[in-house]
Amino acid sequence: MLSRRQFLKLGAVAAAGLAVPYRFLSSPTKAQAFSQSSSLKKFVQPMRAVGDIPVAAADKTPPSWTQPGATHYTIDIGQYEDTLHPDMPGTTLRGFGQGGVFKHLGGIIAAKRGEAVQITFRNTLPPDYILPVDKTLMGVMGNQTNRACVHLHGGFVPWTSDGGPHYWWDPDGHKGESFINPLNPKAAVNEAEHYYPNQQSSRLMWYHDHVLGMTRTNAYAGIASGYVIYDDYELEMVKANNLPGPLDPRTLYMIFQDKVFVKDNIQAIDPTWATILPKTKTGDLWYAHEYDPARWDIDALAANPPPANSCIPEFFGDTMLVNGLAYPTLVLEQREYRVRMLNACQARFLNPRLVYAKGASFPDNTEPNLHSPGPGFIQIGTEGGFLPNATLVSWPNQPNLLLAPAERSDLIVDLRSVPAGSTLILYSDAPAPYPMGDDVNDYYPGNPNNPASGAAGYGPNTRTLLQIKVVARKGAYDPPITLPYLFHPTDPFLVQQVPGIPHPIPTGVPVRYLTMSEDHDEYGRLIQRMGTDVSIYKDNEGIPTFGRNYMDDPTEVIQAGSTEVWEVLNLTSDVHPFHIHLTNAQVLSRQPFDAANYTGGKPTYIGGAHAPDMNELGWKETIRMYSGEVTRLLMKFDLPTVPYTVPESPRTKGHEYVWHCHILEHEEHDMMRPLIIT
């Protein structure tokens, strides 16, 4: 990715009409692909559905500290093995389980609006970590690598149940600075108690690790699962509009991740791996641990070189997982289905769409025919719940669905007219990193710039997500889904937006200017940071930078109940998925500004405002911030109502939340800032 200095140079060169290679401004050396994975045969195992991925079971006898009316769960965070492909030995993972039973992405929870969930999370992780650890990152030096911290992503929850980075704990009684456990002061040393009031409209959320200094690796190791809220409005549509319900067999959940797996000849491929993790076996997870100057810019003026075991600016795997399995297949009848997708990748954007396979037999039935598009999608919701209007995506002459890391989509797909016996491929070719891309991160047969790609029918492959075999309908006919013209979710919108028209800033609402920028750390590595419109630091060449460190004093300190517009200025060359804890936002508009000459305050605009995409209307909590643009967000900062007293954070005072980029390598280093509600 480009530093701001390179971004400015690139803008100047582009203005002169010259071509500049994106990735290699800092080095003439060709970067190497991350790929280590074996050549796995594609589409030989069925996709796991809800049930195959365990649903969490509530405690039959709630403990005495359960709040009135809450459903109580006891969920362990542990280490285990799961088989992610039949041709690969069991993979050592970390994640959620109950009663000693663990499965990747397990512990799914479904809850109705207004019916609270309370969870005792028990940390049973062993001390030996399964991935490389960079001890130069904040929070890691001197601390345990079996720490955990659970964040309900998208949850409207009290800060003591939000799982902010400082709310970590380990099995031995060590705690983060913010950890206070008010719901059960007498909890065991390895326990944390979380309370989710579920005062939100229907939506797909997820809960995952958020520990300081190791979020990117803990989430990659598997500490993540789904969380679904449903409400009476959705259930009424199930009855009146024949919408498949949240646990209907025709509602398909798809969680996408990209991974890399250890080969049996790992010492030849990565000589340092055995030194870092001598207990790793074939099929275990591999994660990049070397800062490669051929891949990323490095500052030669830095006081120190990158450590041997280093964090990296972004990670892209070579093998796509759907619901925890590598290259699964799915048999569907000629019916209408509801598909709820979550991009749970570290940094990879996805643009999933359906195309027909090249042929009926192997390997052609595993490869896409890009000239033969399949059925498109009707999108009815995002991570913030139902859209105001259904919108078409991935149809001819319509925009493709685009999912940044942590974004979700709620879709309808109609297979009734797909001929029985057809094979469809769920296909994605979004550039990585987005939007410019680098072929070294793209795996598909015949990629001339990435020889690590697999042959037809085999991985490594990051473009073919899922194979769908369509068969004739069996049994009763389903009444057709009849969507309402307007949706009226139970969380009312702050403003009513007109599709295709940028919405003005509401009169009297204060505006806050914030920035996304990039420079170098003390080891010369690229570092991504959030900040205000005031520069307080200079880089190694004395150039002012707007980025602030996560540990700097909070600047976003907001009175509960306040409404604000945030104008977020992206000064980098990447698209960043902006995620804010506690609240949801409405995207009012975007507008290009003069990023190359920005010096603070209100920017100089170089074009008119444009509306958000049709499928970005309504509530969002993970929003794409495009390079060289201001994105305007309207938000109201309420606090949830709970039946107990929520104390202030001992670390920051007030109610402690965060906002950050959800490219996990960015978030960790150091693209995250406090959000304090008073």
Summary of the structure (lengths in Angstrom):
residues: 678
radius of gyration: 23.8
end to end distance: 36.8
largest distance: 71.4
contacts: 2349
relative contact order: 0.15
helix: 8%
strand: 34%
